[in-house]
Amino acid sequence: SMSAWVARLVPAPSDHLRLAALCQHLERWVLPRSDYPAGKEAYFKWRVEARKLQTLKTVQVLLHAGYPKLDCQR
């Protein structure tokens, strides 16, 4: 898992780093890859759009959990 890699690479990871690792696939199914045509260009477009959605959801979750807005933006 990504959390295991973080722990392996960074002996004392910050909360921000651990959360980033955990959230990288947050609700990835919301924007299915199958909705995009095959090919490298379409894949990168999907990844950019998925990243935007994951970022918005992550910020919502962290704000709800009580993290300061500045930390969420980070």
Backbone hydrogen bonds, N-H to C=O, Kabsch-Sander energy under -0.5 kcal/mol:
donor,donor_aa,acceptor,acceptor_aa,energy
5,W,1,S,-1.7
6,V,2,M,-2.4
7,A,3,S,-2.3
8,R,4,A,-1.9
9,L,5,W,-2.5
10,V,6,V,-3.0
18,R,14,S,-2.3
19,L,15,D,-2.8
20,A,16,H,-2.3
21,A,17,L,-2.1
22,L,18,R,-2.1
23,C,19,L,-2.3
24,Q,20,A,-0.7
24,Q,21,A,-0.5
25,H,22,L,-0.5
26,L,23,C,-1.7
28,R,25,H,-1.7
30,V,27,E,-1.7
31,L,28,R,-0.9
35,D,32,P,-1.6
36,Y,33,R,-2.0
43,Y,39,G,-2.1
44,F,40,K,-2.4
45,K,41,E,-2.0
46,W,42,A,-2.5
47,R,43,Y,-2.6
48,V,44,F,-2.2
49,E,45,K,-2.3
50,A,46,W,-2.9
51,R,47,R,-2.6
52,K,48,V,-1.9
53,L,49,E,-2.0
54,Q,50,A,-2.8
55,T,51,R,-2.4
56,L,52,K,-2.2
57,K,53,L,-2.4
58,T,54,Q,-2.6
59,V,55,T,-2.5
60,Q,56,L,-2.1
61,V,57,K,-2.5
62,L,58,T,-2.8
63,L,59,V,-2.7
64,H,60,Q,-2.4
65,A,61,V,-1.8
66,G,63,L,-1.3
67,Y,62,L,-2.5
72,C,68,P,-2.0
73,Q,69,K,-2.3
74,R,70,L,-1.5
